[in-house]
Amino acid sequence: MKKYFGVPRNVFFLGIVSMLNDFSNEMIQSVMPVFLTVTLGASAFIVGIIEGVADALASILKIFFGWASDKWKIRKKFAVAGYMISVSTRPFLMLASNFWHVFFLRSVDRVGKGMRDAPRDALISESVDSESLGKSFGFHRMMDTLGGMLGPLAVFFLLPLVFGSYQMIFLIAFGVGALSVITFVFVEENPRVEEANPVVIPQMRLSFLKNNRRFSLFLFSIFIFGLGTLPVALLLLRVPSIGIEVKYVTIFYLIYYVSFLVTSYPLGKLADSFGKRRIITIGFFAALLAYVAFMFVQTFFGLVIAFIFFGIYSAATDGVERALAARLVDKHSLAMGQGMLNGAVGISALLAGGIGGLLWTYISPQATFVYAATLSFVGSILFIFLMNVSFREQK
């Protein structure tokens, strides 16, 4: 398969798809809290419920559509359909007159995410050899992150030009999202290889985890670590809590994104030679260092260091975990494996955000970071132990 910038054609164009879609999505998400609370009169609690339910729905559906993709051997069509569903909701936001409309549209958007992510990741896995999985997923996550960074920046410059009209932002975001779907023209469905013997597709049952013990223990350690993974939105509250002006919050958000963007591809590439488990472990301890820094720093520069470490954590785990998951399941279960990984990460992150928010509100920010650092440490040790005991043949 032809290569672009050192990665296979499919990986390159799927990276473009994700960049454009995340550009579009983050344009909307950057204004959605204000749109909901100021324009539609929703409370902060409603904003949290909308995002929580939507993300939980996506996490669960990733498992189902991963299994369906393996069962019917469909990758590209599921991915295209998922992106189309998500993008199609965006112009309807222009008509939203109460928060229930946004709740419905956001839920449909996440249905699309639940449909596309696992088949897309399986398509990436099938487009490269096993020695290039880390680099390929690192490239894909780098492009996704680039889109996520550019979206809010575009809104910053566009909002004055459209006279503060959120409806115009939603329309422009729809146009960018439509380009992501069109880009699928350049993505090729991997040719099916007829098996000499009929292949029995694993059932979507707990027996799959029982029969894939190495993968199950991997998921367990990722889930435990994920229970301490705080959302970036919560971390950004640390900025005003130590006396730094609110106007600098976006600077720290940008620092996190740049750190992620700059290190994602190199760490993914390094994972192929140095070892995926080792890079993930480095990422876990980068998160631990970040939480300790968030706990104690009281200066602008100290927070810069903390957000850089957290960006490195995301870069070392986001793509590399997907690459390792692709190694721990057989080729007939790639999408279901990716779906389960995404589900474990998504559900644990949802719980972590809720627990972290409660600790922050009712005890103190320090209590939140103690909780996160503790779970990060436990998850890291558990990951190292389980990998060494059960996965000696894996890098």
N, C-alpha and C positions, 0 to 999 in steps of 0.2 A: 504494500500500500504506500502511496506517495506520502512524503513527509513535508511539513511546513514548520520552519523554525525548530527543527529537530524532533518534532513529535508527529505521529501518524495523522493522516488527513482527517479521520473521524474525530480524533482527540482535539485537533486544532479547531475544527468547526463546531464541535460541541462546546468548546471553550468560548467561542464567539457567541453561540446561542445563550449560554449562561450569563455571559457578560451583559448582553443586551437585555435579557430578561431581568437580571438583578438591577441593572441601571433603571429600568422601568419601575420595578417593584419598590426600590428604595426612594425613587422620586415621590411615590405615593406615601410610603411609610414615614418619610421625614416630615410630612405635613399632617398626617392622619391624627395624631394626638390633639393638635390644635383644632383641626377641622371638627373632630368629635366633641371636644369640650367647649370650644368657643362658638363655633357655627351651629352645631346641633344640640348643644346644652347637655351633653352626657357627662357623668361623673368620672373621676379617675378610676373608680372601682369598675365601671362599665368598660372602660378602655382595657383594663387588665383582663376582664372576663372574655371580651371579644378575642384578644390575642391568645389567651390561654386555651380556650375551646378550639380555636382555629388550628393552633399548632398541635394540640393533642389529636385532633382529627387527622391531620396530615401524617403524624407519626404512626398511627394505627393503620391507615390505608397503605402506607409504604410496604408493610408486611404482606398485606393481601395482594396488592398489585405486583409485588416481587414474585410471589408464588404463581400468580396468573401468567406473568411474563415467561416464567420457566415452563409452565405447563403447556402453553400454546406456542412457545418458542417465538414470541413477539417482543421485539425491543423498540425499534424505531416508531412503530405505529402508536404504541402506548405512550412513548415519550412525546411525540408530536401532539397527540390528543391532550395530554396533560398540560403542555404549554399553551395550547389553544384555549382550553377551559379557563386557565388562570388569566390569560391576556384578555379574553372576551368579557371578563367582569369589569374591567377598568373604565370603559366609557360610561357604564351604568352608574358609576359613582357620581357622575355629574348630576344625576337625577335624585340622589339620596336626600331625603328631607327629614329623616330621623335616624337614630342610631341602630334601629332594627334593620333598616335597609343595609347599612354598612355591615352589620353582623352577618346577614345572609350572604352578601357578596364576598365578604372576607372568608366565610366558610367554604363557599364554592371555589374561591381562589385556592384554598388549601387542599381541596379535593383534587384539583389539578396537580398540585405539588406532590400529593400522595401517590398519584397515578404515574408521574413521570420519573421521579428520582431513582428508584431502584432499577427499572429497565434501562435508563440512561447510563447509570454506573456500570451495569452489566455489559452494555454496548461498548463502553470504554475498555472494560476488562478484556472483552473478546477481540478488540482491535489492536492489542499489543501483546508482545510476548511477556512471560512472567518476570523477566529481568528488567523490564521497563515500566512496571506497574507504578512504582513510586513516583518516577519522573512524570508519567502521564497524568496521574491524579493530582500531583503537585501543580502541574501546568493548568489543569482544569480549575482547581480551587483558586489559583492565582487570578485567572480571568474572571471568575465569579466575584472575587473580592474587589477587583478593579471596577467592575460594574457597580458593586455596592458602594464604593467610594465616590464614583463619579455622579451617581444619582442625586444625593443630597447637595453636592456642589452645583449641579445644574439647576436645581431648584433655587439655590441661593441667588444665582444670577438671573434666573428667568422670572422669579416672582415679581420683582419691580417692573419688569417689562410687560407683564400681563396684568398690571395694576392689582396685584394681590389676589387674583382670581384662582381659587383652588380648582374650579371646574376646568380651566385651561390647562392647569398642571396635569389633571387626570387625562385630558385629551392627548396632550403631548406624550404622556407616559404610555398611553395605549398605542400610539404610533411607533414608539421605540420598541415596545413589546411585540408588535406585529412583525417588526424586522427580525426578531429572534425566531419566530415561527418560520418565516420565509427562508432563513438561513439553513433550515433542515434540508433544503433542496440539495445542498452539498454534502450531506451526511449519507453514507452508504450503509444499507443493511448488510451485516456480515452474512456471507453465504452459509446455508445450512449444510452440515455434513451428515449424510445418512449413516446411521449406526448399523453395524452388522447384526447386533442383537437389539431387540426393543428395549428402550430405556424407561424405567419406572420413575416417574417424577415424584419426589418426596411429597407427602401430604402436609398440609398446613396444620400440623399438630405438634404437641410437645414431643412426640416421638422423634421429630427431626432433630431437636436439640439433644435428645438422648443418644441418637445415632451419630451425632457429630460432636463428640465430647470436647475436642480441642476448641472448636468454634464456640461452644456453649460457655466454656470457662473464660474465653476471650471476651464474650459478650458480658458475662457477669462482672468481670473486673472493670470493663468500660462503663457499665451501669453504675457501679459503686463510685468510681471516680467522678462520673457525671453528676452524682447527687451533690457534689460540692462545686460544680461549675456555675459560677454566677453569670447572669446576663450582662452584657456590656452596658446596657442602660442603667443597671444598678450600680456598676462600678463608677459610672460618670457622676453619680450623686456624691462621690467622695470629693469631687472638685470644690463645690461650694461649702461642704461640711468642714473643710480645713481653712476656710476664709478666702479662697481664691474666687475672683469675680465670675459670675455665671457666664459672662460673654466668652470666657475661655474654654467652656465645656466642649464646643465643637473642635477646638484645637486638639484636645486630648482624644476625641473620637477619631480625628484624622491621623494622629500619631499611631493609634492602634491599627488602623487600616493599612497605613504605610508599612508598619513593621510586619504585618501579615503578608502584604503584597510582595515585599522585597525578599522575604525568606522562604515563602511557600515552595517555589519551584526548585531552588537550590537544595532545600531539605528533602524534598521528594526525590530528587535525583540522587542525593547522598544515601537515602534509604535503600536504594537498589544495590549499592555496593557495601555500605557500612552495616546495613541490617535494619529492617523495618521496626523490629521490637526495640532496638536501641534508640532510634530516633523518636519513637513514641514515648519511651521512658524519659528522654531528655526533655520532651515537650511537657510531660507531667511535672517534672521538677521545676521547669520554667514557670508553670502555673503556681506551684507552691511558693517559689520565690516572689512572684508577683503579689500573692495574697499577703505574705509577710510584709512586703513593702507597703501595700495599701494600709495595713494595720498600723504601721509606725510612722510613715513619712508625714511631714508637715510642711513641705516646701513644693514649689512649682517643679523644680528639677527632679525631686524625688518621685513625684507622680509621673513625670515623663518616663523615668526608668521603669516604673511599675507597669505602665501601659505598653512599653516596648517588650517587656518580658511576657506579658499576656498575649501580645501579637505573635511572638515566637512560639508560645504554647499552641495557639490555634493553627499556625502554619505547620508545626511538627506533627499534629494529630489529625486534622481535618481530612486531608487527602491520604495520608499514610495509613490511617486506620482502615480506610476503604480498600487500599491496596493489599493490606494484610488479610482482610476479610476475604478478598478474592482468592487468596492462597489457601485459606482454611476450609473452603467448601469445594465440592467437585464442580466441573464445568456445567453440569445440568442444574445446579442450584445457585448459580451466580446472583440472579436477581433477588431471590428470596433471602440469600445471605446478606446482600446489601440492604434489603428492606428491613431485616431484623436489626442490623447495625444502626441504621438511621432511626428506627423505632426506639431502640434502647437509648441512644444519645438524646433524641427528642424528648422522650418521657422523663428521663432523669434530669434534663435541663429544665423542664417545666416544673418539676418538684423542687429543684434547687432554687429556682427563681422565687417560688412561693415561700419556701422556708427562709431563704435569705432576706426577702422583703419583710417577713414577720419579725425576724430577729432585729433587723435594722430599725423598724418602726417602734417595737415595744421594748427593746433592750438597748442596743447601741450599734453603730457601724462596726466597732471593734468585735462585737459578738458575731456579727455576720462573717467577718474575715477569719475569726478563730474557727468557726464552723467550716468554712470553705477550705482553709488550710488543713484542718484535721482530716476531712474526707479526701482531700487531694493526696495527703501523705498515705492514708490507709489504702486508697485506690492504687497508688503507685507501687507500694510494697506488694499488694495483692497481684498486680499485673506482672511484676518481676518474678514473683514466686510461681505463679501458674504458668507463665511462659517457659520458665526453666524446667519445671517438672514435666509439663505435658507436650511442649513443642520443641524438643531438642533438634528436630530435623529442619525447623524453620529458622530463617535468618532473623 
